[in-house]
Amino acid sequence: MKTCSILCVTGWSAALAFGWLALAAPQGEPAGQLALHMALAGTGAAAGMWSWLRISRRLDR
């Protein structure tokens, strides 16, 4: 349960941080770096959502 909680916070933090980097990137930013930021934001959101669902299912029992 503690691992899921840590993963939840870390995943959503990564999603917010890298999502912001992707959205606030200057026009001259290389496309590869923008794609990397978007991929890391998506991975963080997926990890955050997965761990949140595990926590909520465990608490419902």
N, C-alpha and C positions, 0 to 999 in steps of 0.2 A: 504494500500500500504506500509506503514511504517513497519507493522508487517511482511509482506512478505519479505521485504528487510532485516530485522533483522534475520528472519528465514533462508534466503538464506545464509547470511554470517556465521551464527552459524552452519548451517547444513554442509556446505562445510569445515568449520574449523574442525568440529568433524570428518568428513570423512578423512581429511588429518592427523589429530593427531592420531586417533585410527588406521587408516590404517598403519601409520608409526610404531606404537607400535606393530601391528600384524606382519609386515614384518621384523622388526629389533629385534624381540624377541630372546633371547638366547635359546640354545638347551634344557636347563633344565626347561624351562617355562611350567607350568602345561597346559594341553590341554584345560581345562575349561576356563582358563584366556585368552588363545589365541582365543577360540571360542567367548568369550564375546567381545574381541576387534574387531574381524571380524564382529560380529553382530552390534556393535555400529557404526563401519565405514560404513556398508551398510545402516543402518538407517539414518545416517547423510547425506550420498550421496542421498538417496531417498528424504529426506526433502529438501535438497538443490536443487535438480532437480525439484521437484514439485513447490517450491516457485519461482524458476527462470522461469519456464513455465508460472506461473500465472502473474508474472511481465511482461514478454515479450508479452503475450496476451493482457494485459491491455494497454500496450504502443502502440500496433498496432491499437487500436480503434481510 
